[in-house]
């Protein structure tokens, strides 16, 4: 579903931000 894809995209973006903060 489109909604699920959007939610996944948001989660991935949040994870990327956390990884950048760790580095």
Residue pairs with C-beta under 8 A, 6 or more apart in sequence:
none
